[in-house]
């Protein structure tokens, strides 16, 4: 019997929920799901130019695990690009280091420490349409504008 996966730690969430080919309709049945740990590995290794040892420490996993996560992410991205498939970024066994909320009106993000509660109104525009990005990305809330 396999042991349970340790949740990977994320320090940032994607700006978008996914991508789709410009000339095609979105086909969610054939969509490729890039989980949040794979997104974080791509972001840290390729975008932030960090070493695998540093990424492993930040994510709370071993270096070989980072390599497996990164290889899986690269294969999924290649498949989406070559086959012209939609890909969605959500889910996976992750825990987010900070609570992140976003206003649906102006898209202003608020990052809070884990003990603080969700703001009632947006500090940028005063809107009451604040959503938890943890709900949106980890669980796939399907109710906000980004998940529909």
MODELLER restraints for C-alpha pairs under 7 A, 6 or more apart:
rsr = mdl.restraints
at = mdl.atoms
rsr.add(forms.Gaussian(group=physical.xy_distance, feature=features.Distance(at['CA:7:A'], at['CA:93:A']), mean=4.84, stdev=0.5))
rsr.add(forms.Gaussian(group=physical.xy_distance, feature=features.Distance(at['CA:7:A'], at['CA:94:A']), mean=4.53, stdev=0.5))
rsr.add(forms.Gaussian(group=physical.xy_distance, feature=features.Distance(at['CA:7:A'], at['CA:95:A']), mean=6.00, stdev=0.5))
rsr.add(forms.Gaussian(group=physical.xy_distance, feature=features.Distance(at['CA:8:A'], at['CA:37:A']), mean=6.35, stdev=0.5))
rsr.add(forms.Gaussian(group=physical.xy_distance, feature=features.Distance(at['CA:8:A'], at['CA:59:A']), mean=5.22, stdev=0.5))
rsr.add(forms.Gaussian(group=physical.xy_distance, feature=features.Distance(at['CA:8:A'], at['CA:60:A']), mean=5.96, stdev=0.5))
rsr.add(forms.Gaussian(group=physical.xy_distance, feature=features.Distance(at['CA:8:A'], at['CA:61:A']), mean=6.76, stdev=0.5))
rsr.add(forms.Gaussian(group=physical.xy_distance, feature=features.Distance(at['CA:8:A'], at['CA:93:A']), mean=6.36, stdev=0.5))
rsr.add(forms.Gaussian(group=physical.xy_distance, feature=features.Distance(at['CA:8:A'], at['CA:94:A']), mean=4.55, stdev=0.5))
rsr.add(forms.Gaussian(group=physical.xy_distance, feature=features.Distance(at['CA:8:A'], at['CA:95:A']), mean=6.11, stdev=0.5))
rsr.add(forms.Gaussian(group=physical.xy_distance, feature=features.Distance(at['CA:9:A'], at['CA:58:A']), mean=6.98, stdev=0.5))
rsr.add(forms.Gaussian(group=physical.xy_distance, feature=features.Distance(at['CA:9:A'], at['CA:59:A']), mean=4.51, stdev=0.5))
rsr.add(forms.Gaussian(group=physical.xy_distance, feature=features.Distance(at['CA:9:A'], at['CA:60:A']), mean=6.14, stdev=0.5))
rsr.add(forms.Gaussian(group=physical.xy_distance, feature=features.Distance(at['CA:9:A'], at['CA:94:A']), mean=5.76, stdev=0.5))
rsr.add(forms.Gaussian(group=physical.xy_distance, feature=features.Distance(at['CA:9:A'], at['CA:95:A']), mean=5.04, stdev=0.5))
rsr.add(forms.Gaussian(group=physical.xy_distance, feature=features.Distance(at['CA:9:A'], at['CA:96:A']), mean=5.72, stdev=0.5))
rsr.add(forms.Gaussian(group=physical.xy_distance, feature=features.Distance(at['CA:9:A'], at['CA:97:A']), mean=6.30, stdev=0.5))
rsr.add(forms.Gaussian(group=physical.xy_distance, feature=features.Distance(at['CA:10:A'], at['CA:40:A']), mean=6.57, stdev=0.5))
rsr.add(forms.Gaussian(group=physical.xy_distance, feature=features.Distance(at['CA:10:A'], at['CA:59:A']), mean=6.41, stdev=0.5))
rsr.add(forms.Gaussian(group=physical.xy_distance, feature=features.Distance(at['CA:10:A'], at['CA:94:A']), mean=6.82, stdev=0.5))
rsr.add(forms.Gaussian(group=physical.xy_distance, feature=features.Distance(at['CA:10:A'], at['CA:95:A']), mean=6.23, stdev=0.5))
rsr.add(forms.Gaussian(group=physical.xy_distance, feature=features.Distance(at['CA:10:A'], at['CA:96:A']), mean=4.79, stdev=0.5))
rsr.add(forms.Gaussian(group=physical.xy_distance, feature=features.Distance(at['CA:10:A'], at['CA:97:A']), mean=5.88, stdev=0.5))
rsr.add(forms.Gaussian(group=physical.xy_distance, feature=features.Distance(at['CA:11:A'], at['CA:96:A']), mean=6.29, stdev=0.5))
rsr.add(forms.Gaussian(group=physical.xy_distance, feature=features.Distance(at['CA:11:A'], at['CA:97:A']), mean=5.46, stdev=0.5))
rsr.add(forms.Gaussian(group=physical.xy_distance, feature=features.Distance(at['CA:17:A'], at['CA:88:A']), mean=5.94, stdev=0.5))
rsr.add(forms.Gaussian(group=physical.xy_distance, feature=features.Distance(at['CA:17:A'], at['CA:89:A']), mean=5.34, stdev=0.5))
rsr.add(forms.Gaussian(group=physical.xy_distance, feature=features.Distance(at['CA:17:A'], at['CA:146:A']), mean=6.42, stdev=0.5))
rsr.add(forms.Gaussian(group=physical.xy_distance, feature=features.Distance(at['CA:18:A'], at['CA:87:A']), mean=5.50, stdev=0.5))
rsr.add(forms.Gaussian(group=physical.xy_distance, feature=features.Distance(at['CA:18:A'], at['CA:88:A']), mean=4.20, stdev=0.5))
rsr.add(forms.Gaussian(group=physical.xy_distance, feature=features.Distance(at['CA:18:A'], at['CA:89:A']), mean=5.33, stdev=0.5))
rsr.add(forms.Gaussian(group=physical.xy_distance, feature=features.Distance(at['CA:19:A'], at['CA:86:A']), mean=5.77, stdev=0.5))
rsr.add(forms.Gaussian(group=physical.xy_distance, feature=features.Distance(at['CA:19:A'], at['CA:87:A']), mean=5.53, stdev=0.5))
rsr.add(forms.Gaussian(group=physical.xy_distance, feature=features.Distance(at['CA:19:A'], at['CA:88:A']), mean=6.61, stdev=0.5))
rsr.add(forms.Gaussian(group=physical.xy_distance, feature=features.Distance(at['CA:20:A'], at['CA:26:A']), mean=6.44, stdev=0.5))
rsr.add(forms.Gaussian(group=physical.xy_distance, feature=features.Distance(at['CA:20:A'], at['CA:85:A']), mean=6.57, stdev=0.5))
rsr.add(forms.Gaussian(group=physical.xy_distance, feature=features.Distance(at['CA:20:A'], at['CA:86:A']), mean=4.18, stdev=0.5))
rsr.add(forms.Gaussian(group=physical.xy_distance, feature=features.Distance(at['CA:20:A'], at['CA:87:A']), mean=6.44, stdev=0.5))
rsr.add(forms.Gaussian(group=physical.xy_distance, feature=features.Distance(at['CA:21:A'], at['CA:84:A']), mean=5.96, stdev=0.5))
rsr.add(forms.Gaussian(group=physical.xy_distance, feature=features.Distance(at['CA:21:A'], at['CA:85:A']), mean=6.66, stdev=0.5))
rsr.add(forms.Gaussian(group=physical.xy_distance, feature=features.Distance(at['CA:21:A'], at['CA:86:A']), mean=6.42, stdev=0.5))
rsr.add(forms.Gaussian(group=physical.xy_distance, feature=features.Distance(at['CA:26:A'], at['CA:86:A']), mean=6.47, stdev=0.5))
rsr.add(forms.Gaussian(group=physical.xy_distance, feature=features.Distance(at['CA:27:A'], at['CA:86:A']), mean=6.84, stdev=0.5))
rsr.add(forms.Gaussian(group=physical.xy_distance, feature=features.Distance(at['CA:30:A'], at['CA:85:A']), mean=6.90, stdev=0.5))
rsr.add(forms.Gaussian(group=physical.xy_distance, feature=features.Distance(at['CA:31:A'], at['CA:85:A']), mean=5.95, stdev=0.5))
rsr.add(forms.Gaussian(group=physical.xy_distance, feature=features.Distance(at['CA:31:A'], at['CA:86:A']), mean=4.77, stdev=0.5))
rsr.add(forms.Gaussian(group=physical.xy_distance, feature=features.Distance(at['CA:31:A'], at['CA:87:A']), mean=5.15, stdev=0.5))
rsr.add(forms.Gaussian(group=physical.xy_distance, feature=features.Distance(at['CA:31:A'], at['CA:88:A']), mean=6.85, stdev=0.5))
rsr.add(forms.Gaussian(group=physical.xy_distance, feature=features.Distance(at['CA:32:A'], at['CA:76:A']), mean=6.81, stdev=0.5))
rsr.add(forms.Gaussian(group=physical.xy_distance, feature=features.Distance(at['CA:32:A'], at['CA:80:A']), mean=6.78, stdev=0.5))
rsr.add(forms.Gaussian(group=physical.xy_distance, feature=features.Distance(at['CA:32:A'], at['CA:86:A']), mean=6.31, stdev=0.5))
rsr.add(forms.Gaussian(group=physical.xy_distance, feature=features.Distance(at['CA:32:A'], at['CA:87:A']), mean=4.49, stdev=0.5))
rsr.add(forms.Gaussian(group=physical.xy_distance, feature=features.Distance(at['CA:32:A'], at['CA:88:A']), mean=6.23, stdev=0.5))
rsr.add(forms.Gaussian(group=physical.xy_distance, feature=features.Distance(at['CA:33:A'], at['CA:87:A']), mean=5.59, stdev=0.5))
rsr.add(forms.Gaussian(group=physical.xy_distance, feature=features.Distance(at['CA:33:A'], at['CA:88:A']), mean=4.82, stdev=0.5))
rsr.add(forms.Gaussian(group=physical.xy_distance, feature=features.Distance(at['CA:33:A'], at['CA:89:A']), mean=5.87, stdev=0.5))
rsr.add(forms.Gaussian(group=physical.xy_distance, feature=features.Distance(at['CA:33:A'], at['CA:90:A']), mean=6.88, stdev=0.5))
rsr.add(forms.Gaussian(group=physical.xy_distance, feature=features.Distance(at['CA:34:A'], at['CA:73:A']), mean=6.60, stdev=0.5))
rsr.add(forms.Gaussian(group=physical.xy_distance, feature=features.Distance(at['CA:34:A'], at['CA:76:A']), mean=6.94, stdev=0.5))
rsr.add(forms.Gaussian(group=physical.xy_distance, feature=features.Distance(at['CA:34:A'], at['CA:87:A']), mean=6.82, stdev=0.5))
rsr.add(forms.Gaussian(group=physical.xy_distance, feature=features.Distance(at['CA:34:A'], at['CA:88:A']), mean=5.97, stdev=0.5))
rsr.add(forms.Gaussian(group=physical.xy_distance, feature=features.Distance(at['CA:34:A'], at['CA:89:A']), mean=4.80, stdev=0.5))
rsr.add(forms.Gaussian(group=physical.xy_distance, feature=features.Distance(at['CA:34:A'], at['CA:90:A']), mean=6.51, stdev=0.5))
rsr.add(forms.Gaussian(group=physical.xy_distance, feature=features.Distance(at['CA:35:A'], at['CA:89:A']), mean=5.59, stdev=0.5))
rsr.add(forms.Gaussian(group=physical.xy_distance, feature=features.Distance(at['CA:35:A'], at['CA:90:A']), mean=5.03, stdev=0.5))
rsr.add(forms.Gaussian(group=physical.xy_distance, feature=features.Distance(at['CA:35:A'], at['CA:91:A']), mean=5.14, stdev=0.5))
rsr.add(forms.Gaussian(group=physical.xy_distance, feature=features.Distance(at['CA:35:A'], at['CA:92:A']), mean=5.14, stdev=0.5))
rsr.add(forms.Gaussian(group=physical.xy_distance, feature=features.Distance(at['CA:36:A'], at['CA:89:A']), mean=6.35, stdev=0.5))
rsr.add(forms.Gaussian(group=physical.xy_distance, feature=features.Distance(at['CA:36:A'], at['CA:90:A']), mean=5.59, stdev=0.5))
rsr.add(forms.Gaussian(group=physical.xy_distance, feature=features.Distance(at['CA:36:A'], at['CA:91:A']), mean=5.93, stdev=0.5))
rsr.add(forms.Gaussian(group=physical.xy_distance, feature=features.Distance(at['CA:36:A'], at['CA:92:A']), mean=5.96, stdev=0.5))
rsr.add(forms.Gaussian(group=physical.xy_distance, feature=features.Distance(at['CA:37:A'], at['CA:92:A']), mean=6.69, stdev=0.5))
rsr.add(forms.Gaussian(group=physical.xy_distance, feature=features.Distance(at['CA:37:A'], at['CA:94:A']), mean=6.67, stdev=0.5))
rsr.add(forms.Gaussian(group=physical.xy_distance, feature=features.Distance(at['CA:38:A'], at['CA:69:A']), mean=5.56, stdev=0.5))
rsr.add(forms.Gaussian(group=physical.xy_distance, feature=features.Distance(at['CA:38:A'], at['CA:70:A']), mean=6.08, stdev=0.5))
rsr.add(forms.Gaussian(group=physical.xy_distance, feature=features.Distance(at['CA:38:A'], at['CA:73:A']), mean=5.16, stdev=0.5))
rsr.add(forms.Gaussian(group=physical.xy_distance, feature=features.Distance(at['CA:41:A'], at['CA:66:A']), mean=6.91, stdev=0.5))
rsr.add(forms.Gaussian(group=physical.xy_distance, feature=features.Distance(at['CA:41:A'], at['CA:69:A']), mean=6.87, stdev=0.5))
rsr.add(forms.Gaussian(group=physical.xy_distance, feature=features.Distance(at['CA:41:A'], at['CA:70:A']), mean=5.67, stdev=0.5))
rsr.add(forms.Gaussian(group=physical.xy_distance, feature=features.Distance(at['CA:42:A'], at['CA:70:A']), mean=6.42, stdev=0.5))
rsr.add(forms.Gaussian(group=physical.xy_distance, feature=features.Distance(at['CA:44:A'], at['CA:50:A']), mean=5.82, stdev=0.5))
rsr.add(forms.Gaussian(group=physical.xy_distance, feature=features.Distance(at['CA:44:A'], at['CA:55:A']), mean=6.52, stdev=0.5))
rsr.add(forms.Gaussian(group=physical.xy_distance, feature=features.Distance(at['CA:45:A'], at['CA:51:A']), mean=6.51, stdev=0.5))
rsr.add(forms.Gaussian(group=physical.xy_distance, feature=features.Distance(at['CA:45:A'], at['CA:52:A']), mean=6.94, stdev=0.5))
rsr.add(forms.Gaussian(group=physical.xy_distance, feature=features.Distance(at['CA:52:A'], at['CA:63:A']), mean=6.12, stdev=0.5))
rsr.add(forms.Gaussian(group=physical.xy_distance, feature=features.Distance(at['CA:52:A'], at['CA:66:A']), mean=6.78, stdev=0.5))
rsr.add(forms.Gaussian(group=physical.xy_distance, feature=features.Distance(at['CA:53:A'], at['CA:63:A']), mean=5.72, stdev=0.5))
rsr.add(forms.Gaussian(group=physical.xy_distance, feature=features.Distance(at['CA:56:A'], at['CA:62:A']), mean=5.43, stdev=0.5))
rsr.add(forms.Gaussian(group=physical.xy_distance, feature=features.Distance(at['CA:56:A'], at['CA:63:A']), mean=5.21, stdev=0.5))
rsr.add(forms.Gaussian(group=physical.xy_distance, feature=features.Distance(at['CA:56:A'], at['CA:66:A']), mean=5.94, stdev=0.5))
rsr.add(forms.Gaussian(group=physical.xy_distance, feature=features.Distance(at['CA:80:A'], at['CA:86:A']), mean=6.41, stdev=0.5))
rsr.add(forms.Gaussian(group=physical.xy_distance, feature=features.Distance(at['CA:80:A'], at['CA:87:A']), mean=6.47, stdev=0.5))
rsr.add(forms.Gaussian(group=physical.xy_distance, feature=features.Distance(at['CA:90:A'], at['CA:137:A']), mean=4.76, stdev=0.5))
rsr.add(forms.Gaussian(group=physical.xy_distance, feature=features.Distance(at['CA:90:A'], at['CA:138:A']), mean=5.64, stdev=0.5))
rsr.add(forms.Gaussian(group=physical.xy_distance, feature=features.Distance(at['CA:90:A'], at['CA:140:A']), mean=6.69, stdev=0.5))
rsr.add(forms.Gaussian(group=physical.xy_distance, feature=features.Distance(at['CA:91:A'], at['CA:137:A']), mean=6.19, stdev=0.5))
rsr.add(forms.Gaussian(group=physical.xy_distance, feature=features.Distance(at['CA:91:A'], at['CA:138:A']), mean=4.36, stdev=0.5))
rsr.add(forms.Gaussian(group=physical.xy_distance, feature=features.Distance(at['CA:91:A'], at['CA:139:A']), mean=6.05, stdev=0.5))
rsr.add(forms.Gaussian(group=physical.xy_distance, feature=features.Distance(at['CA:92:A'], at['CA:138:A']), mean=6.83, stdev=0.5))
rsr.add(forms.Gaussian(group=physical.xy_distance, feature=features.Distance(at['CA:98:A'], at['CA:111:A']), mean=6.39, stdev=0.5))
rsr.add(forms.Gaussian(group=physical.xy_distance, feature=features.Distance(at['CA:98:A'], at['CA:112:A']), mean=5.90, stdev=0.5))
rsr.add(forms.Gaussian(group=physical.xy_distance, feature=features.Distance(at['CA:98:A'], at['CA:113:A']), mean=5.29, stdev=0.5))
rsr.add(forms.Gaussian(group=physical.xy_distance, feature=features.Distance(at['CA:98:A'], at['CA:114:A']), mean=5.73, stdev=0.5))
rsr.add(forms.Gaussian(group=physical.xy_distance, feature=features.Distance(at['CA:99:A'], at['CA:111:A']), mean=5.75, stdev=0.5))
rsr.add(forms.Gaussian(group=physical.xy_distance, feature=features.Distance(at['CA:99:A'], at['CA:112:A']), mean=5.11, stdev=0.5))
rsr.add(forms.Gaussian(group=physical.xy_distance, feature=features.Distance(at['CA:99:A'], at['CA:113:A']), mean=6.04, stdev=0.5))
rsr.add(forms.Gaussian(group=physical.xy_distance, feature=features.Distance(at['CA:99:A'], at['CA:114:A']), mean=5.70, stdev=0.5))
rsr.add(forms.Gaussian(group=physical.xy_distance, feature=features.Distance(at['CA:100:A'], at['CA:109:A']), mean=6.85, stdev=0.5))
rsr.add(forms.Gaussian(group=physical.xy_distance, feature=features.Distance(at['CA:100:A'], at['CA:110:A']), mean=5.71, stdev=0.5))
rsr.add(forms.Gaussian(group=physical.xy_distance, feature=features.Distance(at['CA:100:A'], at['CA:111:A']), mean=4.49, stdev=0.5))
rsr.add(forms.Gaussian(group=physical.xy_distance, feature=features.Distance(at['CA:100:A'], at['CA:112:A']), mean=6.29, stdev=0.5))
rsr.add(forms.Gaussian(group=physical.xy_distance, feature=features.Distance(at['CA:100:A'], at['CA:132:A']), mean=6.25, stdev=0.5))
rsr.add(forms.Gaussian(group=physical.xy_distance, feature=features.Distance(at['CA:100:A'], at['CA:133:A']), mean=5.74, stdev=0.5))
rsr.add(forms.Gaussian(group=physical.xy_distance, feature=features.Distance(at['CA:100:A'], at['CA:134:A']), mean=6.86, stdev=0.5))
rsr.add(forms.Gaussian(group=physical.xy_distance, feature=features.Distance(at['CA:101:A'], at['CA:109:A']), mean=5.67, stdev=0.5))
rsr.add(forms.Gaussian(group=physical.xy_distance, feature=features.Distance(at['CA:101:A'], at['CA:110:A']), mean=5.18, stdev=0.5))
rsr.add(forms.Gaussian(group=physical.xy_distance, feature=features.Distance(at['CA:101:A'], at['CA:111:A']), mean=6.48, stdev=0.5))
rsr.add(forms.Gaussian(group=physical.xy_distance, feature=features.Distance(at['CA:101:A'], at['CA:130:A']), mean=6.50, stdev=0.5))
rsr.add(forms.Gaussian(group=physical.xy_distance, feature=features.Distance(at['CA:101:A'], at['CA:131:A']), mean=5.53, stdev=0.5))
rsr.add(forms.Gaussian(group=physical.xy_distance, feature=features.Distance(at['CA:101:A'], at['CA:132:A']), mean=4.56, stdev=0.5))
rsr.add(forms.Gaussian(group=physical.xy_distance, feature=features.Distance(at['CA:101:A'], at['CA:133:A']), mean=5.49, stdev=0.5))
rsr.add(forms.Gaussian(group=physical.xy_distance, feature=features.Distance(at['CA:102:A'], at['CA:108:A']), mean=5.56, stdev=0.5))
rsr.add(forms.Gaussian(group=physical.xy_distance, feature=features.Distance(at['CA:102:A'], at['CA:109:A']), mean=4.39, stdev=0.5))
rsr.add(forms.Gaussian(group=physical.xy_distance, feature=features.Distance(at['CA:102:A'], at['CA:110:A']), mean=6.22, stdev=0.5))
rsr.add(forms.Gaussian(group=physical.xy_distance, feature=features.Distance(at['CA:102:A'], at['CA:130:A']), mean=5.57, stdev=0.5))
rsr.add(forms.Gaussian(group=physical.xy_distance, feature=features.Distance(at['CA:102:A'], at['CA:131:A']), mean=5.47, stdev=0.5))
rsr.add(forms.Gaussian(group=physical.xy_distance, feature=features.Distance(at['CA:102:A'], at['CA:132:A']), mean=6.58, stdev=0.5))
rsr.add(forms.Gaussian(group=physical.xy_distance, feature=features.Distance(at['CA:102:A'], at['CA:133:A']), mean=6.68, stdev=0.5))
rsr.add(forms.Gaussian(group=physical.xy_distance, feature=features.Distance(at['CA:103:A'], at['CA:109:A']), mean=6.65, stdev=0.5))
rsr.add(forms.Gaussian(group=physical.xy_distance, feature=features.Distance(at['CA:103:A'], at['CA:122:A']), mean=6.09, stdev=0.5))
rsr.add(forms.Gaussian(group=physical.xy_distance, feature=features.Distance(at['CA:103:A'], at['CA:129:A']), mean=5.67, stdev=0.5))
rsr.add(forms.Gaussian(group=physical.xy_distance, feature=features.Distance(at['CA:103:A'], at['CA:130:A']), mean=4.48, stdev=0.5))
rsr.add(forms.Gaussian(group=physical.xy_distance, feature=features.Distance(at['CA:103:A'], at['CA:131:A']), mean=6.42, stdev=0.5))
rsr.add(forms.Gaussian(group=physical.xy_distance, feature=features.Distance(at['CA:104:A'], at['CA:129:A']), mean=5.59, stdev=0.5))
rsr.add(forms.Gaussian(group=physical.xy_distance, feature=features.Distance(at['CA:104:A'], at['CA:130:A']), mean=6.22, stdev=0.5))
rsr.add(forms.Gaussian(group=physical.xy_distance, feature=features.Distance(at['CA:105:A'], at['CA:127:A']), mean=6.79, stdev=0.5))
rsr.add(forms.Gaussian(group=physical.xy_distance, feature=features.Distance(at['CA:105:A'], at['CA:129:A']), mean=6.83, stdev=0.5))
rsr.add(forms.Gaussian(group=physical.xy_distance, feature=features.Distance(at['CA:106:A'], at['CA:125:A']), mean=6.87, stdev=0.5))
rsr.add(forms.Gaussian(group=physical.xy_distance, feature=features.Distance(at['CA:108:A'], at['CA:124:A']), mean=6.80, stdev=0.5))
rsr.add(forms.Gaussian(group=physical.xy_distance, feature=features.Distance(at['CA:120:A'], at['CA:128:A']), mean=6.21, stdev=0.5))
rsr.add(forms.Gaussian(group=physical.xy_distance, feature=features.Distance(at['CA:121:A'], at['CA:127:A']), mean=5.40, stdev=0.5))
rsr.add(forms.Gaussian(group=physical.xy_distance, feature=features.Distance(at['CA:121:A'], at['CA:128:A']), mean=4.54, stdev=0.5))
rsr.add(forms.Gaussian(group=physical.xy_distance, feature=features.Distance(at['CA:121:A'], at['CA:130:A']), mean=6.75, stdev=0.5))
rsr.add(forms.Gaussian(group=physical.xy_distance, feature=features.Distance(at['CA:122:A'], at['CA:128:A']), mean=6.44, stdev=0.5))
rsr.add(forms.Gaussian(group=physical.xy_distance, feature=features.Distance(at['CA:122:A'], at['CA:130:A']), mean=6.74, stdev=0.5))
rsr.add(forms.Gaussian(group=physical.xy_distance, feature=features.Distance(at['CA:135:A'], at['CA:141:A']), mean=5.73, stdev=0.5))
rsr.add(forms.Gaussian(group=physical.xy_distance, feature=features.Distance(at['CA:136:A'], at['CA:147:A']), mean=6.89, stdev=0.5))
rsr.add(forms.Gaussian(group=physical.xy_distance, feature=features.Distance(at['CA:140:A'], at['CA:147:A']), mean=6.72, stdev=0.5))
rsr.add(forms.Gaussian(group=physical.xy_distance, feature=features.Distance(at['CA:141:A'], at['CA:147:A']), mean=6.60, stdev=0.5))
rsr.add(forms.Gaussian(group=physical.xy_distance, feature=features.Distance(at['CA:142:A'], at['CA:148:A']), mean=5.47, stdev=0.5))
